[in-house]
Amino acid sequence: MRDLTRRFAVPAAVLLGVSSFFSRILGVVRDHLLTNEFGATRPIAGAISELDTYYAAFRIPDFIYNLLILGTISAVFIPVFTALVYKDKEEAWRLTATIINLLVIILLGVTFFAAIFTPYIIKAFTLGFDEASIKLTVSLTRVMLLSPLLFGLSAVASSVLNTFKKFWAIALSPIFYNLGILVGIVFLVPKIGIFGVAIGVIIGAFLHLAVQLPALHFTGFSYQPIIEMDNPRLRKMARLIVPRILALSTTQINLVINTIIGSTLIAGSITILNLADNLQSLPAGIIGVSVAIATFSTFAELASTGNKEGFVTKLSETLRSVLFLIVPAAMGMILLRAELVRLILGSGKFNWTDTVLTANTLGFFCIGLFAASLIPVLARAFYAYQDTKTPLMISFFALVMNVVLSLALTKWLDFGVAGLALALSLANIIAVTLLFLSLKTKLGDNLDSDRILLSALKIIFCTVVMAGFVQVTKTVIGSNVDMTTFLGVFLKTFGSTIVGALTYLAVAKLLRCDELKLVFRPWREQQTMLKPHEI
């Protein structure tokens, strides 16, 4: 039965990648509707845009979610649960129930105190907001504070399903989350304004959890109202989770710092930074994060069995595959940044100034896109060996670099909001370099470095050739269509993208890039698995 399941299972990375693609597309639709309705730099009751208050209101719920849930639960729970579930499934379910019950208690307590102290926290990191904008941000924050609890339960469900290789429900959850937000924008915003988006976030968080519950039930899990504090595996997880929380805190501190600095720049800077970040996270999420999630359980299995050779091989293949996809994507987004922003966001109250500022910020984000995509993979390589301290130290160093670079680029060199994106890109490049070198030292292996370097050089060459063809195509199409119309911008963007993609693949084939086989192998495997087999 298990072999039969494997034969018909869609490769996890492909499934999660496709899911992430559709989820990100819905995210693009969400951002389009938001900017169409509210604009980016249009002020209210002072010099702050409504979307600035909305994105600022996300900081506290996001801080709680990212610090206590995202990555923390999966990174610590999956290795322990994986090692236990095949030995003693009943004990594994008791551990899961304990985690769920503890998480509910902790998150309810954190949410309660966060709601009380929200006004003071908001004032601390929105230094450039006026009193009316601060009050609106506080109200929006309190509405969205329910989301971390729902996401916490969802994260436990995802971790269990990940271990059982049941990726369908995991793949659907982010899609339903964005659908919930769209419901709020379309049906509630016309009636209650920006609060409709906040309520949409809660609807989306509930759907994110609900869509996974049927699959969780079929794994054999059933809820138990127990908390076994004397469970040795719980204590082991507690020891591992503290460094992980500290490591994740650096990312959240980065976001808070960006919010603080952004609130002191021109009106709409926080919105522009978030919009550009959402656009660059489209390829990063589809490629980097999806691959990292799909490969983590494999990393954990190889590490737990002491198969270092298999681990290094899998890691090398994963890194090279991510680079093969993300480097040309980043270059394409840099070359077509203005066209992409105009196509996706440019309507309604989103004006030309908004477009230019967002496009410039997007371009600087894309410089470090390869690093942002590799970091989740390398971090999970450490977590597979139950090492959370090394990524923690590197994260803190990258945080310090980001703060210094952010201040230097925005205040001293006058890059404005785009400087925040460039600072984060440079900090990510530093972090991914340190992660790779540290992993080499930890494993006492060169991590297939020569092969990775050769692949990277081939990928860069293919990308440079692609960029030349894209630039020529842009010029030719742009001079023959009306660029003041949506159709003209679309034809220029679409035509340049197709030419660029075909050029890149053709050059890669001529250079016999191994990554072509690695990237398209899951699709070939899927076709093979879908053929009839003898049972």
C-alpha positions in Angstrom: 0.0 0.0 0.0 2.8 2.3 0.9 4.5 1.6 -2.5 1.3 2.2 -4.3 0.9 5.6 -2.6 4.4 6.5 -3.6 3.7 5.6 -7.2 0.7 7.9 -7.4 2.0 10.7 -5.2 2.8 14.0 -6.9 6.4 15.0 -6.0 6.2 17.2 -2.9 8.4 20.1 -4.2 6.3 20.3 -7.4 3.0 20.2 -5.5 4.1 22.8 -3.0 5.6 24.9 -5.8 2.4 24.9 -7.8 0.4 25.6 -4.6 2.7 28.4 -3.7 2.4 29.8 -7.2 -1.4 30.0 -7.0 -1.3 31.3 -3.4 1.2 34.1 -4.5 -1.0 34.9 -7.5 -3.9 35.4 -5.1 -1.6 37.5 -3.0 -0.9 39.6 -6.1 -4.6 40.0 -6.7 -5.0 41.0 -3.0 -2.3 43.7 -3.4 -3.9 44.9 -6.6 -7.3 45.3 -5.0 -5.7 47.0 -2.0 -3.7 49.5 -4.0 -6.7 50.1 -6.3 -8.8 50.9 -3.3 -6.4 52.8 -1.1 -3.3 53.7 -3.2 0.2 53.8 -1.6 1.0 57.4 -0.9 -2.5 58.8 -0.6 -2.6 60.4 2.9 -5.4 60.3 5.5 -5.8 62.7 8.5 -2.2 63.7 8.2 0.8 62.4 6.2 0.2 58.6 6.6 -1.6 56.3 4.1 -4.3 53.9 5.2 -2.2 51.0 3.9 0.7 52.1 6.0 -1.5 51.7 9.1 -2.6 48.3 7.9 0.9 47.0 7.3 2.1 48.5 10.5 -0.7 46.7 12.3 0.6 43.4 11.1 3.8 43.8 13.1 2.6 42.6 16.4 0.5 39.6 15.2 3.4 38.7 12.7 5.9 39.0 15.5 4.0 36.5 17.7 3.4 34.2 14.7 6.9 34.2 13.3 8.6 34.1 16.7 6.5 31.3 18.3 5.1 29.4 15.4 6.5 29.8 11.9 9.6 27.6 11.5 9.8 27.0 15.2 7.2 24.3 15.4 8.2 22.6 12.2 12.0 22.9 12.7 11.8 21.4 16.3 8.8 19.2 16.2 9.3 17.4 12.8 12.7 15.8 13.7 11.4 14.6 17.1 8.0 13.4 15.8 9.6 11.7 12.7 11.9 9.7 15.0 9.1 8.7 17.3 6.1 8.0 15.0 7.6 4.9 13.4 8.6 3.5 16.8 5.6 4.3 19.0 2.7 6.0 17.2 0.5 6.2 20.3 3.3 8.1 22.1 3.7 10.3 19.1 0.0 11.3 19.3 0.3 12.0 23.0 3.3 14.3 22.3 1.3 16.0 19.6 -1.7 16.6 21.9 0.6 18.0 24.6 2.2 20.4 22.1 -1.3 21.6 20.9 -2.6 22.2 24.4 0.6 24.0 25.5 0.5 26.1 22.4 -3.1 27.2 23.0 -2.4 28.3 26.6 0.8 30.1 25.6 -0.7 31.9 22.6 -3.8 32.9 24.5 -1.7 34.4 27.2 0.6 36.2 24.8 -2.4 37.5 22.8 -4.1 38.8 26.0 -1.0 40.8 27.1 -0.3 42.0 23.6 -3.8 43.4 23.3 -3.3 45.3 26.5 0.0 46.8 25.6 -0.7 47.4 21.9 -0.9 51.2 22.1 2.5 51.5 23.7 4.1 49.0 21.3 2.7 50.7 18.3 3.9 54.1 19.4 7.4 52.7 19.8 7.8 51.6 16.2 5.7 54.1 14.3 7.7 57.2 15.2 6.5 59.1 12.1 2.8 58.5 12.5 0.4 61.1 13.8 -2.1 60.4 16.6 -5.0 59.5 14.3 -2.9 57.0 12.4 -1.6 55.4 15.6 -5.2 54.9 16.9 -6.2 53.3 13.7 -3.1 51.0 13.7 -3.9 50.0 17.3 -7.5 49.1 16.4 -6.4 47.1 13.4 -3.8 45.3 15.4 -6.3 44.1 18.1 -8.5 42.7 15.4 -5.7 40.7 13.8 -4.3 39.4 17.1 -6.6 36.3 16.9 -4.6 35.1 13.8 -1.5 33.7 15.6 -3.6 31.2 17.6 -5.2 29.9 14.5 -1.9 29.7 12.7 -0.3 28.0 15.7 -2.8 25.1 15.5 -2.4 25.0 11.7 1.4 24.8 12.1 1.1 21.6 14.2 -1.2 20.1 11.7 1.2 20.9 8.9 4.1 19.4 10.7 2.2 16.1 11.2 1.1 16.0 7.6 4.6 16.8 6.4 5.9 13.8 8.3 3.3 11.5 6.7 4.1 13.0 3.3 0.5 14.3 3.0 1.3 17.5 1.2 -2.1 18.2 -0.5 -3.7 19.9 2.5 -0.5 21.8 3.3 -0.5 23.0 -0.3 -4.1 24.2 -0.1 -3.8 26.1 3.2 -2.0 29.3 2.0 -4.4 29.5 -1.0 -7.4 29.5 1.4 -5.7 32.0 3.6 -5.5 34.5 0.7 -9.0 33.7 -0.3 -10.2 34.7 3.1 -8.4 38.1 2.8 -10.0 38.6 -0.6 -13.4 38.0 0.9 -12.7 40.8 3.4 -11.5 43.2 0.6 -14.3 42.5 -1.8 -17.3 42.2 0.6 -16.3 44.0 3.8 -14.1 46.9 2.7 -17.0 48.7 0.9 -18.9 48.6 4.2 -16.4 49.1 7.0 -13.3 50.3 5.1 -9.8 49.1 6.1 -11.2 47.1 8.9 -12.7 44.7 6.3 -9.1 43.7 5.4 -8.3 42.9 9.0 -11.4 40.7 9.4 -10.4 39.1 6.1 -7.1 38.1 7.7 -8.9 36.3 10.5 -11.2 34.5 8.0 -8.1 33.5 6.1 -6.3 32.2 9.2 -9.4 30.1 10.1 -9.5 28.6 6.6 -5.7 27.9 6.7 -6.4 25.6 9.7 -9.7 24.2 8.6 -8.6 22.9 5.2 -6.0 20.6 7.0 -8.2 19.1 9.6 -9.7 16.3 7.4 -6.2 15.1 6.3 -5.0 15.3 9.9 -7.9 13.0 11.0 -6.9 10.4 8.4 -3.4 10.2 9.8 -5.0 8.6 12.9 -4.7 11.6 15.1 -7.4 12.3 17.7 -7.4 15.1 20.2 -6.5 14.4 23.8 -6.9 17.0 26.6 -3.5 16.2 28.1 -0.3 18.0 29.0 2.6 15.7 29.8 5.2 18.1 31.2 7.4 15.1 32.3 7.7 13.9 28.7 11.5 13.8 28.0 10.9 14.6 24.3 9.1 17.7 25.3 12.1 18.8 27.3 14.3 18.1 24.4 12.1 20.2 22.1 12.2 23.0 24.7 16.0 23.0 24.7 16.0 23.2 20.9 13.3 25.8 20.6 14.9 28.6 22.5 17.8 29.1 20.0 15.3 28.8 17.2 13.0 31.5 18.7 16.0 33.8 19.2 17.1 33.2 15.6 13.6 34.0 14.3 13.5 37.1 16.5 16.2 38.6 14.3 13.9 38.5 11.3 11.1 40.1 13.2 13.5 42.7 14.6 14.5 43.5 11.0 10.8 44.0 10.1 10.3 46.3 13.1 13.4 48.3 12.3 12.2 48.6 8.7 8.8 49.8 10.0 10.4 52.3 12.3 12.7 53.8 9.6 9.9 53.6 7.0 7.5 55.5 9.2 10.0 58.4 9.2 10.4 58.5 5.4 7.8 59.8 2.9 4.2 58.8 3.3 3.5 55.4 1.9 7.0 54.1 2.5 5.9 51.1 4.6 3.3 50.2 2.0 5.8 50.4 -0.8 8.3 48.3 1.1 5.6 45.6 1.7 4.3 45.7 -1.9 7.8 45.3 -3.3 8.6 42.5 -0.8 5.4 40.7 -1.7 6.4 40.8 -5.4 10.0 39.5 -4.8 8.7 36.9 -2.5 6.6 35.4 -5.4 9.6 33.5 -6.9 11.3 33.2 -3.5 8.3 31.5 -2.0 7.5 29.3 -5.0 11.1 28.1 -5.4 13.1 28.6 -2.2 10.5 28.1 0.6 8.5 25.3 -1.2 11.7 23.3 -1.9 12.9 23.8 1.7 9.6 22.6 3.2 9.5 19.6 0.9 13.1 18.5 1.5 13.2 19.1 5.2 11.7 15.7 6.2 14.2 14.0 3.8 17.1 16.0 5.4 15.9 14.9 8.8 15.7 11.2 7.8 19.2 11.2 6.2 20.7 13.1 9.2 19.0 10.8 11.8 20.3 7.6 10.0 23.8 9.0 9.7 23.8 9.0 5.9 26.1 12.0 5.4 26.9 11.1 1.8 23.2 11.0 0.9 22.6 14.2 2.9 25.3 16.1 1.0 24.1 14.8 -2.3 20.5 15.9 -1.6 21.7 19.3 -0.3 23.8 19.9 -3.4 21.0 19.0 -5.7 18.6 21.2 -3.8 20.9 24.2 -3.8 21.8 23.9 -7.5 18.1 23.5 -8.4 17.1 26.6 -6.5 19.9 28.7 -8.1 19.0 27.4 -11.5 15.5 28.8 -11.1 15.9 31.8 -9.0 18.9 33.6 -10.6 17.2 34.1 -14.0 14.0 35.0 -12.3 15.7 37.7 -10.3 17.4 39.1 -13.4 14.1 39.1 -15.3 12.4 41.0 -12.4 15.2 43.6 -12.3 14.9 44.2 -16.0 11.1 44.3 -16.1 10.5 45.8 -12.6 8.6 48.9 -13.8 6.5 46.9 -16.2 5.6 44.3 -13.6 4.6 46.9 -11.0 2.5 48.8 -13.4 0.8 45.6 -14.6 0.1 44.2 -11.2 -0.6 47.2 -9.1 -1.0 50.1 -11.5 -4.7 51.0 -11.4 -7.2 53.1 -9.4 -5.4 55.2 -6.8 -2.0 53.7 -7.4 -0.3 56.5 -9.3 3.0 56.9 -11.3 5.0 58.0 -8.2 3.9 54.9 -6.4 5.0 52.8 -9.4 8.5 54.3 -9.6 9.1 54.0 -5.9 7.9 50.4 -5.8 9.8 49.4 -8.9 13.1 50.8 -7.5 12.5 49.1 -4.2 11.7 45.8 -6.0 14.9 46.0 -8.0 17.1 46.3 -4.9 15.2 43.4 -3.3 16.0 41.2 -6.3 19.7 41.7 -5.9 19.6 39.4 -2.9 16.8 37.2 -4.1 19.1 34.2 -4.6 20.2 34.5 -1.0 16.7 34.8 0.4 15.8 31.6 -1.5 18.8 29.6 -0.3 18.6 30.6 3.4 15.5 28.5 4.2 17.2 25.4 2.6 20.6 25.9 4.4 18.8 26.7 7.7 16.8 23.4 7.5 20.0 21.5 6.8 21.2 22.7 10.3 17.8 21.9 11.9 18.0 18.4 10.4 21.0 17.8 12.6 19.2 19.5 15.5 21.6 22.4 15.4 19.6 25.7 16.0 22.5 27.6 17.6 24.6 28.2 14.4 21.7 29.7 12.4 21.0 31.8 15.5 24.4 33.4 15.7 24.5 34.0 11.9 21.0 35.6 12.1 22.1 38.0 14.8 25.2 39.0 12.9 23.0 39.6 9.8 20.6 41.7 11.9 23.4 44.0 13.0 24.6 44.4 9.4 21.0 45.1 8.2 20.6 47.8 10.9 23.9 49.5 10.0 23.2 49.3 6.3 19.6 50.5 6.6 20.6 53.6 8.5 23.5 54.3 6.1 21.5 53.9 2.9 18.3 55.7 4.0 19.7 58.5 6.1 23.2 59.1 5.1 23.2 58.1 1.4 19.5 59.2 0.8 18.3 56.0 -1.0 15.0 56.4 0.7 12.7 53.3 1.1 14.7 51.5 -1.6 17.7 51.6 0.7 15.8 49.4 3.1 15.5 46.7 0.4 19.1 47.0 -0.6 20.3 46.7 3.0 18.2 43.6 3.5 19.6 42.1 0.3 23.2 42.7 1.3 22.5 41.3 4.8 21.0 38.1 3.3 24.0 37.6 1.0 26.3 37.8 4.1 24.0 35.4 6.0 23.8 32.7 3.2 27.6 32.8 2.8 28.2 32.3 6.5 25.6 29.5 6.6 27.2 27.6 3.8 30.7 27.9 5.2 29.5 26.9 8.7 27.8 23.9 7.4 31.0 22.8 5.6 32.8 23.1 8.9 30.1 21.2 10.8 30.0 18.2 8.5 33.7 18.2 7.7 32.8 17.9 4.1 33.2 20.3 1.1 29.5 20.0 0.4 30.1 19.3 -3.3 31.4 22.9 -3.5 33.3 22.5 -6.8 30.2 21.2 -8.5 28.0 23.9 -7.0 30.5 26.6 -8.1 30.7 25.2 -11.6 26.9 25.2 -11.8 26.7 28.7 -10.5 29.1 30.0 -13.2 27.1 28.3 -15.9 23.9 29.7 -14.5 25.4 33.2 -14.4 26.5 32.9 -18.0 23.1 31.7 -19.1 21.5 34.6 -17.2 23.8 37.2 -18.8 22.9 35.9 -22.3 19.2 35.9 -21.4 19.4 39.5 -20.1 20.8 40.6 -23.4 17.9 39.1 -25.3 15.4 40.4 -22.9 16.7 44.0 -23.2 16.6 43.8 -27.0 13.1 42.4 -26.9 12.0 45.1 -24.5 13.3 47.8 -26.9 11.8 46.3 -30.0 8.3 45.7 -28.6 8.3 48.9 -26.6 8.9 51.0 -29.7 6.0 49.3 -31.6 3.2 49.3 -29.0 1.4 52.0 -27.1 3.0 51.9 -23.6 0.3 54.1 -22.1 -2.1 51.2 -22.3 -2.4 48.0 -20.3 -2.2 45.9 -23.5 1.0 47.6 -24.5 2.7 47.0 -21.2 1.4 43.5 -21.1 2.7 42.6 -24.6 6.1 44.1 -23.7 6.4 42.2 -20.5 5.0 38.9 -21.8 7.1 38.9 -25.0 10.3 39.7 -23.1 9.6 37.0 -20.5 9.0 34.3 -23.2 12.1 35.3 -25.1 14.1 35.4 -21.9 12.9 32.0 -20.7 13.5 30.3 -24.0 16.9 31.8 -24.4 17.9 30.7 -20.9 16.8 27.2 -21.4 18.4 26.9 -24.8 21.8 28.2 -23.5 21.5 25.9 -20.4 20.9 22.9 -22.7 23.9 23.9 -24.9 26.1 24.1 -21.8 24.6 20.7 -20.6 23.6 22.1 -17.2 22.8 19.1 -14.9 20.2 21.3 -13.2 17.9 20.9 -16.2 17.6 17.2 -15.3 17.2 18.0 -11.6 14.5 20.5 -12.1 12.4 18.6 -14.7 13.0 15.1 -13.1 10.0 15.5 -10.8 7.7 16.1 -13.7 9.1 13.0 -15.5 8.7 11.0 -12.4 5.1 12.2 -12.0 4.3 11.0 -15.6 5.9 7.6 -14.8 4.0 7.3 -11.6 0.7 8.1 -13.3 1.1 5.2 -15.7 -0.7 1.9 -14.8 1.3 -0.4 -12.6 0.7 -4.0 -11.6 -0.7 -4.2 -8.1 
